[in-house]
Amino acid sequence: MNKKVIIPLVVVALLLLGGVVYLALSLNEQKQANEEMQELAELDKKEMENEYQQFANQYSEMKTQINNDSIIQQLTQEQLRTEQLLKELKSVKASDAREIARLKKELATCRAVIRSYILEIDSLNRINQNLTEENTRVKGQYEEATKQIEGLNADKQTLTEKVAIAAQLDAIGINMIAKNKRGKATDNLKKCKTLQVNFSIAKNVTAQSGNKTIYVRITTPTGSVLSTGGTFNYENRTLPYSMTRTIEYTGNETPVTTYWNVNEFLSYGTYNVSIFADGNMIGSKNVTFKK
């Protein structure tokens, strides 16, 4: 065969071989990213199951520590509801984002409800203790409160442990906006220069105030994480984060805004935004960008 024909054929063959190798490496990298994303989803689901089970156990414990039929009935109803939600969660696949999001929203509601009962019982217990120390003149002013707390003998140490669980932070109103070079919102990811993530840390009177380090993790439609190289600890493993922010939390609702400067190609599709603080995932939301 003519050398002038052989040389182009060799070049084409090498190019084809290089393309096949690149495609194989890309598919393997995407597979690993998808596996990591699935593993994180399984960890998130397991953490939700554990929390639902803790709430159900707490309702059972609280019923043995009080002698108020009305409150016991309320606690029983909430316990049955929590157990039903736990049963639903166990039957759901971790990849079912819509159902997981619904049950995560229900979990936040359950957490708020149990906080109210913990605070109510703790408040009644403190009133009872104050009444015991008051003299006879002051005791008359608290007669109605004394009737409400009759038979209440909650253990303070147990309540302290329950308050610690109730003190977990919640990220609400999570949203992500693509912005162009003029700082205006855009649906065209080719013109996107910044990803802005907005959310608020919900009001929580049981949470410890002070400086809180917040980590924001953005996962792309291909399963990769937008990262600058920084990491944080979660569930006995190290995860990369996209942005971090330290805020001063006072127990009141606190708005937070973080920014990701785009330095790579962004594909259209569904992105996941997860918020972490104090070693917990405190919020998550999927945001879809369409062409």
Contacts in CASP RR format, 6 or more apart in sequence:
PFRMAT RR
TARGET T0000
AUTHOR 0000-0000-0000
METHOD contacts of the structure
MODEL  1
MNKKVIIPLVVVALLLLGGVVYLALSLNEQKQANEEMQELAELDKKEMEN
EYQQFANQYSEMKTQINNDSIIQQLTQEQLRTEQLLKELKSVKASDAREI
ARLKKELATCRAVIRSYILEIDSLNRINQNLTEENTRVKGQYEEATKQIE
GLNADKQTLTEKVAIAAQLDAIGINMIAKNKRGKATDNLKKCKTLQVNFS
IAKNVTAQSGNKTIYVRITTPTGSVLSTGGTFNYENRTLPYSMTRTIEYT
GNETPVTTYWNVNEFLSYGTYNVSIFADGNMIGSKNVTFKK
30 222 0 8 1.000
30 223 0 8 1.000
33 222 0 8 1.000
33 223 0 8 1.000
33 224 0 8 1.000
34 223 0 8 1.000
36 223 0 8 1.000
37 219 0 8 1.000
37 223 0 8 1.000
37 272 0 8 1.000
38 94 0 8 1.000
38 95 0 8 1.000
40 239 0 8 1.000
41 94 0 8 1.000
41 95 0 8 1.000
41 100 0 8 1.000
42 94 0 8 1.000
43 235 0 8 1.000
44 94 0 8 1.000
44 100 0 8 1.000
44 281 0 8 1.000
44 284 0 8 1.000
45 89 0 8 1.000
45 92 0 8 1.000
45 94 0 8 1.000
45 100 0 8 1.000
47 235 0 8 1.000
47 280 0 8 1.000
47 281 0 8 1.000
48 89 0 8 1.000
48 100 0 8 1.000
48 103 0 8 1.000
48 104 0 8 1.000
48 107 0 8 1.000
49 86 0 8 1.000
49 89 0 8 1.000
49 90 0 8 1.000
51 107 0 8 1.000
51 111 0 8 1.000
51 165 0 8 1.000
52 82 0 8 1.000
52 83 0 8 1.000
52 85 0 8 1.000
52 86 0 8 1.000
52 89 0 8 1.000
52 107 0 8 1.000
52 110 0 8 1.000
53 86 0 8 1.000
54 165 0 8 1.000
55 82 0 8 1.000
55 110 0 8 1.000
55 111 0 8 1.000
55 114 0 8 1.000
56 79 0 8 1.000
56 82 0 8 1.000
56 83 0 8 1.000
56 86 0 8 1.000
58 114 0 8 1.000
58 162 0 8 1.000
58 165 0 8 1.000
59 75 0 8 1.000
59 76 0 8 1.000
59 78 0 8 1.000
59 79 0 8 1.000
59 82 0 8 1.000
59 114 0 8 1.000
60 79 0 8 1.000
61 158 0 8 1.000
62 75 0 8 1.000
62 117 0 8 1.000
62 121 0 8 1.000
62 154 0 8 1.000
63 72 0 8 1.000
63 75 0 8 1.000
63 76 0 8 1.000
63 79 0 8 1.000
65 121 0 8 1.000
65 152 0 8 1.000
65 153 0 8 1.000
65 154 0 8 1.000
65 155 0 8 1.000
65 158 0 8 1.000
66 72 0 8 1.000
66 121 0 8 1.000
66 151 0 8 1.000
66 152 0 8 1.000
66 153 0 8 1.000
66 154 0 8 1.000
67 150 0 8 1.000
67 151 0 8 1.000
67 152 0 8 1.000
68 148 0 8 1.000
68 151 0 8 1.000
68 152 0 8 1.000
71 117 0 8 1.000
74 117 0 8 1.000
75 117 0 8 1.000
78 110 0 8 1.000
78 113 0 8 1.000
78 114 0 8 1.000
78 117 0 8 1.000
81 110 0 8 1.000
82 110 0 8 1.000
85 103 0 8 1.000
85 106 0 8 1.000
85 107 0 8 1.000
85 110 0 8 1.000
88 103 0 8 1.000
89 103 0 8 1.000
92 99 0 8 1.000
92 100 0 8 1.000
92 103 0 8 1.000
94 100 0 8 1.000
97 286 0 8 1.000
101 284 0 8 1.000
101 285 0 8 1.000
101 286 0 8 1.000
104 283 0 8 1.000
104 284 0 8 1.000
108 170 0 8 1.000
111 166 0 8 1.000
111 168 0 8 1.000
111 170 0 8 1.000
114 162 0 8 1.000
114 166 0 8 1.000
115 166 0 8 1.000
115 204 0 8 1.000
115 206 0 8 1.000
118 159 0 8 1.000
118 162 0 8 1.000
118 163 0 8 1.000
118 166 0 8 1.000
118 206 0 8 1.000
119 205 0 8 1.000
119 206 0 8 1.000
121 152 0 8 1.000
121 154 0 8 1.000
121 159 0 8 1.000
122 154 0 8 1.000
122 159 0 8 1.000
122 163 0 8 1.000
124 145 0 8 1.000
124 148 0 8 1.000
124 149 0 8 1.000
124 152 0 8 1.000
125 149 0 8 1.000
125 152 0 8 1.000
125 154 0 8 1.000
125 156 0 8 1.000
125 159 0 8 1.000
127 142 0 8 1.000
127 145 0 8 1.000
127 149 0 8 1.000
128 145 0 8 1.000
128 146 0 8 1.000
128 149 0 8 1.000
128 152 0 8 1.000
130 142 0 8 1.000
131 139 0 8 1.000
131 142 0 8 1.000
131 145 0 8 1.000
131 146 0 8 1.000
134 142 0 8 1.000
139 146 0 8 1.000
163 206 0 8 1.000
166 204 0 8 1.000
166 206 0 8 1.000
167 204 0 8 1.000
167 206 0 8 1.000
167 207 0 8 1.000
167 208 0 8 1.000
168 204 0 8 1.000
168 207 0 8 1.000
168 278 0 8 1.000
168 280 0 8 1.000
168 282 0 8 1.000
169 201 0 8 1.000
169 202 0 8 1.000
169 204 0 8 1.000
169 207 0 8 1.000
169 212 0 8 1.000
169 249 0 8 1.000
169 277 0 8 1.000
169 278 0 8 1.000
169 280 0 8 1.000
169 282 0 8 1.000
170 201 0 8 1.000
170 202 0 8 1.000
170 204 0 8 1.000
170 282 0 8 1.000
170 283 0 8 1.000
171 199 0 8 1.000
171 200 0 8 1.000
171 201 0 8 1.000
171 202 0 8 1.000
171 275 0 8 1.000
171 277 0 8 1.000
171 282 0 8 1.000
171 283 0 8 1.000
172 199 0 8 1.000
172 200 0 8 1.000
172 201 0 8 1.000
172 202 0 8 1.000
173 198 0 8 1.000
173 199 0 8 1.000
173 200 0 8 1.000
173 285 0 8 1.000
174 197 0 8 1.000
174 198 0 8 1.000
174 199 0 8 1.000
174 273 0 8 1.000
174 275 0 8 1.000
174 283 0 8 1.000
174 284 0 8 1.000
174 285 0 8 1.000
175 197 0 8 1.000
175 198 0 8 1.000
175 199 0 8 1.000
175 285 0 8 1.000
175 287 0 8 1.000
176 195 0 8 1.000
176 196 0 8 1.000
176 197 0 8 1.000
176 198 0 8 1.000
176 218 0 8 1.000
176 271 0 8 1.000
176 273 0 8 1.000
176 285 0 8 1.000
176 287 0 8 1.000
177 185 0 8 1.000
177 195 0 8 1.000
177 196 0 8 1.000
177 198 0 8 1.000
178 185 0 8 1.000
178 186 0 8 1.000
178 187 0 8 1.000
178 188 0 8 1.000
178 189 0 8 1.000
178 192 0 8 1.000
178 194 0 8 1.000
178 195 0 8 1.000
178 196 0 8 1.000
178 266 0 8 1.000
178 289 0 8 1.000
179 185 0 8 1.000
179 186 0 8 1.000
179 192 0 8 1.000
179 193 0 8 1.000
179 194 0 8 1.000
179 195 0 8 1.000
179 196 0 8 1.000
180 186 0 8 1.000
180 188 0 8 1.000
180 191 0 8 1.000
180 192 0 8 1.000
180 193 0 8 1.000
181 191 0 8 1.000
181 193 0 8 1.000
183 193 0 8 1.000
183 194 0 8 1.000
186 192 0 8 1.000
187 289 0 8 1.000
187 290 0 8 1.000
189 266 0 8 1.000
189 267 0 8 1.000
189 268 0 8 1.000
189 289 0 8 1.000
192 262 0 8 1.000
192 266 0 8 1.000
193 261 0 8 1.000
193 262 0 8 1.000
194 259 0 8 1.000
194 260 0 8 1.000
194 261 0 8 1.000
194 262 0 8 1.000
195 218 0 8 1.000
195 226 0 8 1.000
195 259 0 8 1.000
195 260 0 8 1.000
195 262 0 8 1.000
196 257 0 8 1.000
196 258 0 8 1.000
196 259 0 8 1.000
196 260 0 8 1.000
197 216 0 8 1.000
197 218 0 8 1.000
197 243 0 8 1.000
197 257 0 8 1.000
197 258 0 8 1.000
197 259 0 8 1.000
197 260 0 8 1.000
197 273 0 8 1.000
198 255 0 8 1.000
198 256 0 8 1.000
198 257 0 8 1.000
199 255 0 8 1.000
199 256 0 8 1.000
199 275 0 8 1.000
199 283 0 8 1.000
200 253 0 8 1.000
200 254 0 8 1.000
200 255 0 8 1.000
200 256 0 8 1.000
201 212 0 8 1.000
201 214 0 8 1.000
201 247 0 8 1.000
201 249 0 8 1.000
201 253 0 8 1.000
201 254 0 8 1.000
201 256 0 8 1.000
201 277 0 8 1.000
201 282 0 8 1.000
202 253 0 8 1.000
203 251 0 8 1.000
203 252 0 8 1.000
203 253 0 8 1.000
204 251 0 8 1.000
205 251 0 8 1.000
207 249 0 8 1.000
207 251 0 8 1.000
209 249 0 8 1.000
209 250 0 8 1.000
209 251 0 8 1.000
210 248 0 8 1.000
210 249 0 8 1.000
210 250 0 8 1.000
211 246 0 8 1.000
211 247 0 8 1.000
211 248 0 8 1.000
211 249 0 8 1.000
212 246 0 8 1.000
212 247 0 8 1.000
212 248 0 8 1.000
212 249 0 8 1.000
212 277 0 8 1.000
212 278 0 8 1.000
213 244 0 8 1.000
213 245 0 8 1.000
213 246 0 8 1.000
213 277 0 8 1.000
214 244 0 8 1.000
214 245 0 8 1.000
214 246 0 8 1.000
214 247 0 8 1.000
214 256 0 8 1.000
214 258 0 8 1.000
214 275 0 8 1.000
214 276 0 8 1.000
214 277 0 8 1.000
215 232 0 8 1.000
215 241 0 8 1.000
215 243 0 8 1.000
215 244 0 8 1.000
215 275 0 8 1.000
215 276 0 8 1.000
215 277 0 8 1.000
216 241 0 8 1.000
216 242 0 8 1.000
216 243 0 8 1.000
216 244 0 8 1.000
216 245 0 8 1.000
216 258 0 8 1.000
216 273 0 8 1.000
216 274 0 8 1.000
216 275 0 8 1.000
216 276 0 8 1.000
217 225 0 8 1.000
217 239 0 8 1.000
217 240 0 8 1.000
217 241 0 8 1.000
217 242 0 8 1.000
217 273 0 8 1.000
217 274 0 8 1.000
217 275 0 8 1.000
217 276 0 8 1.000
218 225 0 8 1.000
218 226 0 8 1.000
218 242 0 8 1.000
218 243 0 8 1.000
218 260 0 8 1.000
218 271 0 8 1.000
218 272 0 8 1.000
218 273 0 8 1.000
219 225 0 8 1.000
219 226 0 8 1.000
219 271 0 8 1.000
219 272 0 8 1.000
219 274 0 8 1.000
220 226 0 8 1.000
220 266 0 8 1.000
220 267 0 8 1.000
220 271 0 8 1.000
221 267 0 8 1.000
221 268 0 8 1.000
221 269 0 8 1.000
221 270 0 8 1.000
221 271 0 8 1.000
222 267 0 8 1.000
225 239 0 8 1.000
225 240 0 8 1.000
225 241 0 8 1.000
225 242 0 8 1.000
226 242 0 8 1.000
226 260 0 8 1.000
226 264 0 8 1.000
227 240 0 8 1.000
227 241 0 8 1.000
227 242 0 8 1.000
228 242 0 8 1.000
229 240 0 8 1.000
230 240 0 8 1.000
230 241 0 8 1.000
230 244 0 8 1.000
231 238 0 8 1.000
231 239 0 8 1.000
231 240 0 8 1.000
231 241 0 8 1.000
232 238 0 8 1.000
232 239 0 8 1.000
232 241 0 8 1.000
232 244 0 8 1.000
232 276 0 8 1.000
232 279 0 8 1.000
233 239 0 8 1.000
233 279 0 8 1.000
234 276 0 8 1.000
234 279 0 8 1.000
234 281 0 8 1.000
241 276 0 8 1.000
242 260 0 8 1.000
243 258 0 8 1.000
243 259 0 8 1.000
243 260 0 8 1.000
244 258 0 8 1.000
245 256 0 8 1.000
245 258 0 8 1.000
247 254 0 8 1.000
247 256 0 8 1.000
266 289 0 8 1.000
268 289 0 8 1.000
268 290 0 8 1.000
268 291 0 8 1.000
269 288 0 8 1.000
269 289 0 8 1.000
269 290 0 8 1.000
270 286 0 8 1.000
270 287 0 8 1.000
270 288 0 8 1.000
271 286 0 8 1.000
271 287 0 8 1.000
271 288 0 8 1.000
271 289 0 8 1.000
272 284 0 8 1.000
272 285 0 8 1.000
272 286 0 8 1.000
272 287 0 8 1.000
273 284 0 8 1.000
273 285 0 8 1.000
273 286 0 8 1.000
273 287 0 8 1.000
274 281 0 8 1.000
274 283 0 8 1.000
274 284 0 8 1.000
275 281 0 8 1.000
275 282 0 8 1.000
275 283 0 8 1.000
275 284 0 8 1.000
276 282 0 8 1.000
END
